[in-house]
């Protein structure tokens, strides 16, 4: 049973890390004007990624100092996810 729980938690964290990466890339594409947010599909995708990642990224942003417009909260969250996936989960389940 613990192996199944380990795999489910690991998969959820892995999928969420890819969602965070996609959200960061999409925000760069919007900021640099590569994608047009007036396109309905692009707007829906940006909104979906924002709604999925913002509840996790917002508390991290509040803790970080102002870096002059550079948002490193996705990097901090990804590092935390990798630590949980590769260090904490195996120590708890095995």
ChimeraX attribute file (.defattr): number of C-alpha atoms within 10 A of each C-alpha:
attribute: neighborCount
match mode: 1-to-1
recipient: residues
	/A:1	5
	/A:2	10
	/A:3	10
	/A:4	9
	/A:5	11
	/A:6	16
	/A:7	12
	/A:8	12
	/A:9	15
	/A:10	19
	/A:11	13
	/A:12	11
	/A:13	17
	/A:14	15
	/A:15	12
	/A:16	16
	/A:17	20
	/A:18	12
	/A:19	17
	/A:20	23
	/A:21	17
	/A:22	15
	/A:23	23
	/A:24	20
	/A:25	12
	/A:26	19
	/A:27	16
	/A:28	13
	/A:29	14
	/A:30	16
	/A:31	10
	/A:32	9
	/A:33	10
	/A:34	10
	/A:35	15
	/A:36	12
	/A:37	15
	/A:38	8
	/A:39	9
	/A:40	10
	/A:41	11
	/A:42	15
	/A:43	15
	/A:44	12
	/A:45	14
	/A:46	18
	/A:47	12
	/A:48	13
	/A:49	19
	/A:50	18
	/A:51	12
	/A:52	15
	/A:53	20
	/A:54	15
	/A:55	10
	/A:56	14
	/A:57	19
	/A:58	12
	/A:59	11
	/A:60	15
	/A:61	16
	/A:62	10
	/A:63	9
	/A:64	12
	/A:65	7
	/A:66	10
	/A:67	8
	/A:68	6
	/A:69	6
	/A:70	7
	/A:71	14
	/A:72	14
	/A:73	20
	/A:74	21
	/A:75	14
	/A:76	15
	/A:77	17
	/A:78	18
	/A:79	13
	/A:80	12
	/A:81	18
	/A:82	16
	/A:83	12
	/A:84	16
	/A:85	19
	/A:86	11
	/A:87	11
	/A:88	12
	/A:89	15
	/A:90	12
	/A:91	10
	/A:92	9
	/A:93	10
	/A:94	8
